[in-house]
Each structure stands twice: as C-alpha cells, then as structure tokens.
Amino acid sequence: MQRALALLSCGAVLAFASAPLLASGNAANGKTKAAACFACHGADGNAVDPQYPRLAGQYNEYLQQVLHEYKDGGRNNPIMKGMVATLSDQDIEDISAYFSSLPTKLDTLKGHIQGD
C-alpha cells in the first residue's frame, strides 16, 4: 500500500513538473506564425514606434495570457482581437515562445512611464 502511494505521489509530481514544459511552445514554429506581428512589433520583438509594445524578452506565460485575453474579449483592442481570432492554443504557445526567447531592449523605463 505504501509503495503504491509513493509511486502515485511520484507520478503526480512528475506530471505537475512537466506541465509547463509541455505548454511552453516551439519558438522556431512561433517565428513563422508571428510573421503578421512583425509589422507593428518588429521582427526582433522590439517595436520602434512607442505605440506598440515591445514583446522581446517578455515572460512566456504573460504573453500567452495577454493573447488569450485579446481572443476571449478580456482585453478590448479591435486590431489585436482581429489578429488573434484565428490563432489556436498551440499557435499562441508557439508565438509566445518565440517572442519570449528574444533579447529585449527594455533596459530602462525612461520615456515609457508617465512623468518622464
């Protein structure tokens, strides 16, 4: 009985530990899928125009959450809603993996927050 519980506990720990790895997406596929994003956010994820967020180096899970929020209406932006409307969960994971893998140019918040 104790052995069965130990094996079950070990299996549960492995399952929970591997869940983020399974949901991390494929950055190489994400680069291809993100081609439409480059016009505003830049191919390197560091948008030059300050009206567009810089995506490079952002947390993978954060990017996934934001894309899902645009898709389900949690965030209201007509352009982004249209851009994510046809993305699958796998597409979102891949695109997020791509942008989160890129080096960021956000070394300071100067000029990016009110009062600067």
PyRosetta script that sets phi, psi and omega in degrees:
from pyrosetta import init, pose_from_sequence

init()
pose = pose_from_sequence("MQRALALLSCGAVLAFASAPLLASGNAANGKTKAAACFACHGADGNAVDPQYPRLAGQYNEYLQQVLHEYKDGGRNNPIMKGMVATLSDQDIEDISAYFSSLPTKLDTLKGHIQGD")
pose.set_psi(1, -44.9)
pose.set_omega(1, 179.8)
pose.set_phi(2, -65.6)
pose.set_psi(2, -36.7)
pose.set_omega(2, 179.6)
pose.set_phi(3, -64.9)
pose.set_psi(3, -41.7)
pose.set_omega(3, 178.9)
pose.set_phi(4, -62.7)
pose.set_psi(4, -42.2)
pose.set_omega(4, 178.0)
pose.set_phi(5, -65.2)
pose.set_psi(5, -40.0)
pose.set_omega(5, 178.8)
pose.set_phi(6, -64.2)
pose.set_psi(6, -43.5)
pose.set_omega(6, 178.3)
pose.set_phi(7, -65.4)
pose.set_psi(7, -41.1)
pose.set_omega(7, 178.7)
pose.set_phi(8, -64.2)
pose.set_psi(8, -42.3)
pose.set_omega(8, 178.6)
pose.set_phi(9, -64.0)
pose.set_psi(9, -43.1)
pose.set_omega(9, 179.2)
pose.set_phi(10, -62.6)
pose.set_psi(10, -42.6)
pose.set_omega(10, 178.2)
pose.set_phi(11, -62.9)
pose.set_psi(11, -40.7)
pose.set_omega(11, 179.1)
pose.set_phi(12, -64.4)
pose.set_psi(12, -43.0)
pose.set_omega(12, 178.9)
pose.set_phi(13, -61.7)
pose.set_psi(13, -44.7)
pose.set_omega(13, 178.8)
pose.set_phi(14, -63.4)
pose.set_psi(14, -39.3)
pose.set_omega(14, 179.4)
pose.set_phi(15, -64.1)
pose.set_psi(15, -45.3)
pose.set_omega(15, 179.6)
pose.set_phi(16, -68.8)
pose.set_psi(16, -36.3)
pose.set_omega(16, -179.4)
pose.set_phi(17, -69.5)
pose.set_psi(17, -32.4)
pose.set_omega(17, -177.6)
pose.set_phi(18, -87.5)
pose.set_psi(18, -12.6)
pose.set_omega(18, -178.3)
pose.set_phi(19, -56.7)
pose.set_psi(19, -46.4)
pose.set_omega(19, 178.1)
pose.set_phi(20, -63.7)
pose.set_psi(20, -32.4)
pose.set_omega(20, 179.0)
pose.set_phi(21, -66.1)
pose.set_psi(21, -37.8)
pose.set_omega(21, -179.5)
pose.set_phi(22, -71.3)
pose.set_psi(22, -28.6)
pose.set_omega(22, -176.2)
pose.set_phi(23, -95.8)
pose.set_psi(23, 8.1)
pose.set_omega(23, -172.9)
pose.set_phi(24, -79.5)
pose.set_psi(24, -21.0)
pose.set_omega(24, 178.8)
pose.set_phi(25, 82.9)
pose.set_psi(25, 175.4)
pose.set_omega(25, -177.6)
pose.set_phi(26, -117.6)
pose.set_psi(26, 112.9)
pose.set_omega(26, -175.4)
pose.set_phi(27, -63.7)
pose.set_psi(27, -36.9)
pose.set_omega(27, -180.0)
pose.set_phi(28, -64.1)
pose.set_psi(28, -44.3)
pose.set_omega(28, 176.3)
pose.set_phi(29, -66.7)
pose.set_psi(29, -36.0)
pose.set_omega(29, -179.6)
pose.set_phi(30, -62.9)
pose.set_psi(30, -35.6)
pose.set_omega(30, 178.6)
pose.set_phi(31, -61.0)
pose.set_psi(31, -41.8)
pose.set_omega(31, 177.9)
pose.set_phi(32, -66.8)
pose.set_psi(32, -44.7)
pose.set_omega(32, -177.4)
pose.set_phi(33, -70.1)
pose.set_psi(33, -22.2)
pose.set_omega(33, -176.1)
pose.set_phi(34, -89.4)
pose.set_psi(34, 5.9)
pose.set_omega(34, -175.6)
pose.set_phi(35, -53.2)
pose.set_psi(35, -38.7)
pose.set_omega(35, 179.8)
pose.set_phi(36, -68.7)
pose.set_psi(36, -22.8)
pose.set_omega(36, -179.1)
pose.set_phi(37, -74.8)
pose.set_psi(37, -24.6)
pose.set_omega(37, -172.3)
pose.set_phi(38, -63.1)
pose.set_psi(38, -30.1)
pose.set_omega(38, -177.4)
pose.set_phi(39, -58.7)
pose.set_psi(39, -37.6)
pose.set_omega(39, -178.9)
pose.set_phi(40, -102.6)
pose.set_psi(40, -40.3)
pose.set_omega(40, -172.5)
pose.set_phi(41, -96.9)
pose.set_psi(41, -6.0)
pose.set_omega(41, 179.1)
pose.set_phi(42, 83.8)
pose.set_psi(42, 145.8)
pose.set_omega(42, -180.0)
pose.set_phi(43, -63.7)
pose.set_psi(43, -28.0)
pose.set_omega(43, 178.6)
pose.set_phi(44, -94.8)
pose.set_psi(44, 5.8)
pose.set_omega(44, 178.0)
pose.set_phi(45, 77.8)
pose.set_psi(45, 4.8)
pose.set_omega(45, -179.5)
pose.set_phi(46, -111.7)
pose.set_psi(46, 82.3)
pose.set_omega(46, -177.8)
pose.set_phi(47, -55.6)
pose.set_psi(47, 139.3)
pose.set_omega(47, 178.6)
pose.set_phi(48, -84.8)
pose.set_psi(48, -39.7)
pose.set_omega(48, 180.0)
pose.set_phi(49, -75.4)
pose.set_psi(49, 123.0)
pose.set_omega(49, -175.3)
pose.set_phi(50, -65.2)
pose.set_psi(50, -12.4)
pose.set_omega(50, 178.1)
pose.set_phi(51, -75.6)
pose.set_psi(51, -13.0)
pose.set_omega(51, 179.5)
pose.set_phi(52, -109.6)
pose.set_psi(52, 132.0)
pose.set_omega(52, -179.3)
pose.set_phi(53, -65.5)
pose.set_psi(53, 148.2)
pose.set_omega(53, 172.4)
pose.set_phi(54, -85.0)
pose.set_psi(54, 123.8)
pose.set_omega(54, -175.9)
pose.set_phi(55, -97.4)
pose.set_psi(55, -22.0)
pose.set_omega(55, -176.6)
pose.set_phi(56, -60.4)
pose.set_psi(56, 130.6)
pose.set_omega(56, 176.0)
pose.set_phi(57, 79.9)
pose.set_psi(57, -0.7)
pose.set_omega(57, 176.9)
pose.set_phi(58, -69.3)
pose.set_psi(58, 157.8)
pose.set_omega(58, 178.1)
pose.set_phi(59, -63.4)
pose.set_psi(59, 133.9)
pose.set_omega(59, -180.0)
pose.set_phi(60, -53.2)
pose.set_psi(60, -50.5)
pose.set_omega(60, -176.6)
pose.set_phi(61, -63.9)
pose.set_psi(61, -34.9)
pose.set_omega(61, 177.5)
pose.set_phi(62, -64.0)
pose.set_psi(62, -47.1)
pose.set_omega(62, 179.3)
pose.set_phi(63, -60.9)
pose.set_psi(63, -41.5)
pose.set_omega(63, 177.4)
pose.set_phi(64, -61.2)
pose.set_psi(64, -45.2)
pose.set_omega(64, -179.2)
pose.set_phi(65, -60.2)
pose.set_psi(65, -46.1)
pose.set_omega(65, -179.2)
pose.set_phi(66, -62.2)
pose.set_psi(66, -45.3)
pose.set_omega(66, 179.9)
pose.set_phi(67, -62.9)
pose.set_psi(67, -39.9)
pose.set_omega(67, 176.6)
pose.set_phi(68, -65.7)
pose.set_psi(68, -37.2)
pose.set_omega(68, 178.8)
pose.set_phi(69, -66.0)
pose.set_psi(69, -39.2)
pose.set_omega(69, 174.9)
pose.set_phi(70, -64.1)
pose.set_psi(70, -41.1)
pose.set_omega(70, -177.1)
pose.set_phi(71, -67.2)
pose.set_psi(71, -41.8)
pose.set_omega(71, -176.5)
pose.set_phi(72, -93.0)
pose.set_psi(72, 3.1)
pose.set_omega(72, 176.5)
pose.set_phi(73, 90.8)
pose.set_psi(73, 3.1)
pose.set_omega(73, 177.3)
pose.set_phi(74, -65.5)
pose.set_psi(74, -28.1)
pose.set_omega(74, 173.0)
pose.set_phi(75, -119.5)
pose.set_psi(75, 137.2)
pose.set_omega(75, -174.4)
pose.set_phi(76, -109.7)
pose.set_psi(76, 98.1)
pose.set_omega(76, 173.2)
pose.set_phi(77, -142.8)
pose.set_psi(77, 111.9)
pose.set_omega(77, -174.4)
pose.set_phi(78, -59.1)
pose.set_psi(78, -34.7)
pose.set_omega(78, -179.5)
pose.set_phi(79, -68.9)
pose.set_psi(79, -49.3)
pose.set_omega(79, -178.9)
pose.set_phi(80, -67.0)
pose.set_psi(80, -35.7)
pose.set_omega(80, 178.0)
pose.set_phi(81, -59.0)
pose.set_psi(81, -43.1)
pose.set_omega(81, 177.8)
pose.set_phi(82, -67.0)
pose.set_psi(82, -36.0)
pose.set_omega(82, -178.4)
pose.set_phi(83, -69.1)
pose.set_psi(83, -35.8)
pose.set_omega(83, -175.6)
pose.set_phi(84, -95.8)
pose.set_psi(84, -6.5)
pose.set_omega(84, -173.9)
pose.set_phi(85, -53.6)
pose.set_psi(85, -37.9)
pose.set_omega(85, -175.4)
pose.set_phi(86, -99.0)
pose.set_psi(86, 1.9)
pose.set_omega(86, -178.7)
pose.set_phi(87, -75.9)
pose.set_psi(87, 135.6)
pose.set_omega(87, 173.7)
pose.set_phi(88, -83.3)
pose.set_psi(88, 170.2)
pose.set_omega(88, 175.4)
pose.set_phi(89, -59.3)
pose.set_psi(89, -39.2)
pose.set_omega(89, 179.0)
pose.set_phi(90, -65.6)
pose.set_psi(90, -40.1)
pose.set_omega(90, 177.0)
pose.set_phi(91, -59.3)
pose.set_psi(91, -44.9)
pose.set_omega(91, 180.0)
pose.set_phi(92, -62.4)
pose.set_psi(92, -42.9)
pose.set_omega(92, 178.3)
pose.set_phi(93, -63.3)
pose.set_psi(93, -41.8)
pose.set_omega(93, -178.9)
pose.set_phi(94, -68.1)
pose.set_psi(94, -45.8)
pose.set_omega(94, 180.0)
pose.set_phi(95, -63.4)
pose.set_psi(95, -42.0)
pose.set_omega(95, 178.3)
pose.set_phi(96, -64.4)
pose.set_psi(96, -39.4)
pose.set_omega(96, 177.6)
pose.set_phi(97, -62.8)
pose.set_psi(97, -40.1)
pose.set_omega(97, 179.8)
pose.set_phi(98, -63.2)
pose.set_psi(98, -55.8)
pose.set_omega(98, -176.3)
pose.set_phi(99, -65.3)
pose.set_psi(99, -35.8)
pose.set_omega(99, -179.8)
pose.set_phi(100, -70.5)
pose.set_psi(100, -20.0)
pose.set_omega(100, -179.5)
pose.set_phi(101, -83.7)
pose.set_psi(101, -11.0)
pose.set_omega(101, -175.8)
pose.set_phi(102, -85.3)
pose.set_psi(102, 149.5)
pose.set_omega(102, 176.4)
pose.set_phi(103, -71.2)
pose.set_psi(103, 136.7)
pose.set_omega(103, -178.3)
pose.set_phi(104, -89.4)
pose.set_psi(104, 157.0)
pose.set_omega(104, 173.0)
pose.set_phi(105, -111.1)
pose.set_psi(105, 13.0)
pose.set_omega(105, 178.1)
pose.set_phi(106, -86.3)
pose.set_psi(106, 76.9)
pose.set_omega(106, 179.0)
pose.set_phi(107, -94.0)
pose.set_psi(107, -8.2)
pose.set_omega(107, 178.7)
pose.set_phi(108, -152.2)
pose.set_psi(108, 157.6)
pose.set_omega(108, 176.0)
pose.set_phi(109, -99.4)
pose.set_psi(109, 3.9)
pose.set_omega(109, 179.9)
pose.set_phi(110, -58.2)
pose.set_psi(110, 125.5)
pose.set_omega(110, -178.3)
pose.set_phi(111, 85.0)
pose.set_psi(111, -4.1)
pose.set_omega(111, -178.4)
pose.set_phi(112, -110.3)
pose.set_psi(112, -5.9)
pose.set_omega(112, 178.4)
pose.set_phi(113, -126.7)
pose.set_psi(113, 154.0)
pose.set_omega(113, -177.9)
pose.set_phi(114, -60.4)
pose.set_psi(114, 136.4)
pose.set_omega(114, 177.8)
pose.set_phi(115, 102.4)
pose.set_psi(115, -11.3)
pose.set_omega(115, 178.0)
pose.set_phi(116, -83.3)
pose.dump_pdb("model.pdb")
